Amino acid sequence: MAFLSLSNIYKNYSGRQVIRNINLSVEQGEFISLLGPSGCGKTTTLQMIAGFVDVTHGSITLKGKDITQTAPNQRGLGIVFQSYALFPHMTVAENVMFGLQMRKVEPSEKIQRTEKILKHVHLEQYKDRYPRHLSGGQRQRVALARALVINPDILLLDEPLSNLDAKLREEMQYELRRLQSSFGTTTLMVTHDQNEAMSISDRVVVMQDGEIVQVDTPQKLYQHPKNTFVSSFVGHSNLIEGTVTHTSKDKTLLAFSNNRQISLGKKFNFLPKSNVILSLRPESLFLAPQGRGRITGQLTEKFFMGSHWTYLIKTDIGQLEVLSTNNMPDTLAVGSSIELDWSDNDCRLLPTVKHSAEVAV
């Protein structure tokens, strides 16, 4: 039995369905991220788990107990909000201690647990400061400490890093994972940042229009997206429409709108005449020697990104973005003729519609 289970969850607002058929099982100790664009339903899903939003249909169970109708303060959850919601008139120690006071923990244990958690988040020397005297990263760690000190069954994080600048946000991603691993707390985090979700999660739940479209490990999600939405939302991808014209044991032939045909050296699970999307990650494309590329194009723009170059190349199947590591002198000039190729293991064929019954490989 799963530690946390969401079964057939629906949510309606004024007759409008915003969450549809959410089914999710979370194991104890897992770090799960709910990932998707604004308005996809990820925050509403988190709030239903927390008990702040009623469930229209379905059930939520925790440790085998149905908590669908349980009051929020009776669910045993720790919550960190986007704004951190620290009490400005309380010191760091008092903020962290607040949940223990509400649970009427003995004074000596209350102090001991507060001091212990402050050491874990490297804030013991700031215990007498007020939130206004802390940096954004320090306030975020106070909020995490306050949520973790009560030993919650589940930690819920609602965009916990969104108020931090880019460098601090990246640092805090690893700090967040360190704390979660140290305490072993089952954690669900809402984010719209795919880098954030991919870097620290055990599994990522991708949501679109109130539904779950894929649940997988970060690596599998990136390498085996189930549809074009996942392929384009999780990282960058070149998406080219085509039609399967032939399949065999070790080959798939694709035709494009200009009658250009490309052969892929593996079989994909699509029938002939199926309309598909060829998905090619920019880093999977590479510059091929003259006369040995699968497609030919012209370099129209290039951008130096520090660790790599990004090239935009106009080809007869469409414009392609190509990422090339910065480990050699750049000798490509805008207007150059370019030949491109890729490994067939690095390309994907995806259905052209969101709910297609066809299988993506």
URPE-V95455 format. One record per backbone hydrogen bond with DSSP energy under -1.0 kcal/mol. NH is the residue of the N-H (numbers start at 0). CO is the residue of the C=O. E is the energy in kcal/mol with one decimal. If there is no record, write none. Layout:
BEGIN
{{NH/CO/E} {NH/CO/E}}
END
This chain:
BEGIN
{{3/25/-2.2} {4/60/-2.6} {5/23/-3.0} {6/58/-2.8} {8/21/-2.2} {9/56/-2.7} {10/18/-1.8} {12/15/-3.0} {15/12/-2.3} {17/10/-2.8} {18/10/-1.6} {19/209/-2.9} {21/8/-2.1} {23/5/-2.1} {25/3/-3.1} {29/26/-1.9} {31/186/-3.2} {32/202/-1.8} {33/188/-3.4} {34/204/-3.1} {35/190/-1.0} {39/36/-1.6} {44/40/-2.1} {45/41/-2.0} {46/42/-2.6} {47/43/-1.8} {48/44/-1.8} {49/45/-2.2} {50/46/-1.3} {51/46/-1.9} {52/46/-1.3} {55/9/-1.6} {56/9/-1.6} {58/6/-1.9} {60/4/-2.5} {61/64/-2.8} {62/2/-3.4} {64/61/-1.8} {66/59/-2.8} {69/66/-1.1} {73/70/-2.0} {74/71/-1.4} {77/153/-2.7} {79/155/-2.6} {83/80/-1.2} {89/86/-1.5} {91/128/-2.1} {92/126/-2.5} {94/90/-2.7} {95/91/-2.3} {96/92/-2.1} {100/96/-2.0} {101/97/-2.1} {102/98/-1.1} {103/100/-1.7} {104/99/-2.3} {109/105/-2.8} {110/106/-2.2} {111/107/-2.1} {112/108/-2.8} {113/109/-1.9} {114/110/-2.6} {115/111/-2.0} {116/112/-2.2} {117/113/-2.1} {118/114/-1.5} {119/115/-1.6} {120/116/-1.6} {121/118/-1.1} {122/117/-3.2} {125/122/-1.8} {126/123/-1.0} {128/125/-2.0} {132/129/-2.3} {133/130/-1.9} {138/134/-2.4} {139/135/-2.1} {140/136/-1.8} {141/137/-1.9} {142/138/-2.3} {143/139/-2.0} {144/140/-2.6} {145/141/-2.6} {146/142/-1.7} {147/143/-2.4} {148/144/-2.3} {150/147/-2.2} {152/75/-2.5} {154/185/-3.0} {155/77/-3.4} {156/187/-2.8} {157/79/-2.6} {158/189/-1.9} {161/158/-1.2} {163/160/-1.7} {168/164/-2.9} {169/165/-1.9} {170/166/-1.9} {171/167/-2.7} {172/168/-1.3} {173/169/-1.1} {174/170/-1.5} {175/171/-2.8} {176/172/-2.0} {177/173/-2.3} {178/174/-2.4} {179/175/-2.4} {180/176/-2.6} {181/177/-2.3} {182/178/-2.3} {183/179/-1.9} {186/29/-2.9} {187/154/-2.6} {188/31/-2.7} {189/156/-3.2} {190/33/-2.4} {196/192/-2.1} {197/193/-2.7} {198/194/-1.9} {199/195/-1.1} {200/196/-1.3} {201/30/-2.8} {202/30/-1.5} {203/215/-3.2} {204/32/-3.4} {205/213/-2.9} {206/34/-3.0} {207/210/-2.4} {209/39/-2.0} {210/207/-1.5} {212/205/-2.8} {213/205/-1.2} {215/203/-1.8} {220/216/-2.7} {221/217/-2.0} {222/218/-2.5} {223/219/-2.9} {230/226/-2.2} {231/227/-2.2} {232/228/-2.7} {233/229/-2.5} {234/232/-1.1} {237/279/-2.9} {239/277/-2.3} {241/275/-2.5} {242/254/-2.3} {243/273/-2.5} {244/252/-2.9} {245/252/-1.2} {247/250/-2.6} {251/263/-2.3} {252/245/-3.0} {253/261/-2.9} {254/242/-2.5} {255/259/-2.5} {258/255/-2.3} {261/253/-2.3} {263/251/-3.2} {265/263/-1.1} {269/267/-2.1} {272/243/-3.7} {273/270/-1.7} {275/241/-2.6} {276/349/-2.3} {277/239/-3.2} {278/347/-3.1} {279/237/-2.4} {283/280/-1.5} {285/340/-2.3} {287/338/-2.9} {291/288/-2.4} {293/339/-2.2} {294/339/-1.8} {296/337/-3.3} {297/313/-2.2} {298/335/-2.5} {299/311/-2.7} {300/311/-1.4} {302/309/-2.5} {304/307/-2.8} {306/304/-1.4} {308/323/-3.3} {309/302/-2.6} {310/321/-3.2} {311/300/-2.7} {312/319/-2.8} {313/297/-2.7} {314/317/-1.1} {317/314/-1.2} {319/312/-2.9} {321/310/-2.9} {322/281/-2.0} {323/308/-2.6} {325/306/-2.6} {326/324/-1.7} {334/298/-3.2} {335/332/-2.4} {337/296/-3.4} {339/294/-2.8} {340/285/-1.8} {345/342/-2.0} {347/278/-2.0} {349/276/-2.4} {355/352/-1.3} {360/348/-1.0}}
END
